[in-house]
């Protein structure tokens, strides 16, 4: 039987990292983020905090499937900043994370290799100062059913220890529940077998 991968790694707290080379200072700020709106807010925060710096390079990854990601060199030579930062995110297999590395120029050019090493080291230092956790991917469903089926529905919810929300108990009833993705098919089939009940998949997160 094919095993469903339904876990992902992320961070739970903000952290800072630091690296210095030939007078240039690289300050890394790492954040847990859930959306591109979160990212915009964190970027604004960093740019205001280090408003006198020239470069705010970053990388981020979003979604339990890591489907949304971006790197940005913010004026540094192409491939010398965002890519090594993102490399550290990938090396830890993380998602829902943003790392911003701010650079203060020290007067001496570091060259391509020097920049790559500096941005990598600052990002790496910030990740060593945070906490990484493993979370499960969950599926969200809604069931709609007549009141007469209440006992059948509640029995499944209790047997499977499913978290429920948005209940509406009238002549026509509905509620939403959450199930871990690896158990999703089994639970769906249990509800699907009940006559006059409709089950609808909502989302995964």
Buried (B, 14 or more C-beta within 10 A) or exposed (E): EEEEEBEBBBBEEBBEBBBBBEEBBBBBBBBBBEEEEBBEEBBEEBBEEBEEBEBBBBBBBBBBEBEBBBBBBBEBEEEBBBBBBBBBBEEBEBBBBBBBBBBBBEEEEBEEEBBBBBBBBBBBBBBEBBEEEEBEBBBBBBBBBEEEBEEBBEEBBEEEEBEEEEEEEEEEBBBBBBBBBBBBEEBBEBBEEBEEBEBEEEEBE
